[in-house]
Amino acid sequence: MMNTDFIPYGRQAISEDDIAAVVDVLRSDFLTQGPCVETFEQAVAKKVGAHFAVAANSATSALHLACLALRVTEGDRVWTSPNTFIASANCARYCGAEVDFVDIDPRTYNLCADKLAEKLALAKLNNTLPKVVIPVHFAGQSCDMQAIHQLSQKYGFRIIEDASHAIGATYQQTSVGNCRYSDICVFSFHPVKIITSGEGGMALTNQPQLAKQMRTQAHQGTTKCADELTQAPGDWYYEQHTLGFNYRMTEMQAALGLSQLAKLDDFIAQRHQQFALYAELLRALPITLPYQSNDGRSSLHLYPILLPKSHISARKAVFDALRSANIGTQVHYIPVHTQPYYQALGFAWGDFPIAEDYYHSTLSLPMFVGLTPAQQGYVVAVLQQALAEQGIR
Ligand SMILES: *Cc1c(COP(=O)(O)O)cnc(C)c1O
């Protein structure tokens, strides 16, 4: 098959206006702690309909800030999805909490609300209820937040949405990030995500106290708020009240993020066009295409396909065939509980079988702003041939 330039599974889309925005900052007075970060925070909050936004140098940091603001600490339990990037679980470990997982829905690959209900009922009996649950909007499709929120009311846990994949997505007609069904929602601006700031993340909330705590923790645990100081000797004065971190976003990052935010709707629209074209091109192949719930509109961060159950042993060969044809397919995700670090904490293969079955049969096809119809055609042609070579037709 015709060779091609490398096609990654995801990448950033940077245009001249993004470059100009960053250059403007470089010529300005502030490279950090200037006006751009606040402007970016307010723009994201407005875009998704949340009251407060706190920028951070990554979504991982923002998830940590969210756990800290909800007072997650040693002896607490935090539950998340096994089908996610490790950061969704690690944030709770940073606080010394115990992590556990809830298996996924076999259609959406999101944390399953029914499984959550079962696990909560059991945990209540055993007195092991979680303090926080972190649903992850996998591939940009919202979890069943209304159901999860109802369970939080019944069992008394807090909710952090890991929406690293899902800026620009909607759920029940409103934007993911408005925290209608959660305490805090976190976005990532890593270059493979929907919009980028290089590295970067943001935590959204409607609760002023949580916003304040996250901001303080991102700035070394310090405050300059008059109503929080124990004394006021002068304008130079600040106080450290807790052991915080330096999780600040730079002005260059914020300027890039802000410039990208203006294109969010166009980016999502392009991804939906690519989704429609894949659906057409892949129609005849015996693979499972990503299911789209009618509860909302995904931001389509990823395009995961599943090989037929009878042929999951062919996954490596298909993966390798795509890679050798310069197609940067990837696997999202290795179930977090099977990582050696989590196995050392007591987890094992077999603990969350649906996430594991999904993992063994999935591949993500390229999907990013700038991927052309011709490239999609090439990806599908290579895939079709690779499947045929494995007897999948
Ligand atoms: C990318 C990602 C993160 C971490 O984002 P960073 O900005 O790279 O720290 C967390 N959770 C999920 C689900 C992600 O995909």
The ligand as a MOL file (V3000), in Angstrom:
LIG
                    3D

  0  0  0     0  0            999 V3000
M  V30 BEGIN CTAB
M  V30 COUNTS 15 15 0 0 0
M  V30 BEGIN ATOM
M  V30 1 C -4.6840 13.4790 29.5350 0
M  V30 2 C -5.4720 13.0210 30.6820 0
M  V30 3 C -5.1990 13.4160 31.9960 0
M  V30 4 C -3.9870 14.2060 32.3590 0
M  V30 5 O -3.8720 15.3570 31.6270 0
M  V30 6 P -2.5160 16.2130 31.7050 0
M  V30 7 O -2.9800 17.5680 31.2920 0
M  V30 8 O -1.6000 15.5650 30.7070 0
M  V30 9 O -2.0020 16.1600 33.0710 0
M  V30 10 C -6.0370 13.0010 33.0050 0
M  V30 11 N -7.0900 12.2240 32.7440 0
M  V30 12 C -7.3790 11.7950 31.4990 0
M  V30 13 C -8.5860 10.9440 31.2920 0
M  V30 14 C -6.5770 12.1620 30.4370 0
M  V30 15 O -6.8380 11.7150 29.2070 0
M  V30 END ATOM
M  V30 BEGIN BOND
M  V30 1 1 1 2
M  V30 2 1 2 3
M  V30 3 2 2 14
M  V30 4 1 3 4
M  V30 5 2 3 10
M  V30 6 1 4 5
M  V30 7 1 5 6
M  V30 8 2 6 7
M  V30 9 1 6 8
M  V30 10 1 6 9
M  V30 11 1 10 11
M  V30 12 2 11 12
M  V30 13 1 12 13
M  V30 14 1 12 14
M  V30 15 1 14 15
M  V30 END BOND
M  V30 END CTAB
M  END
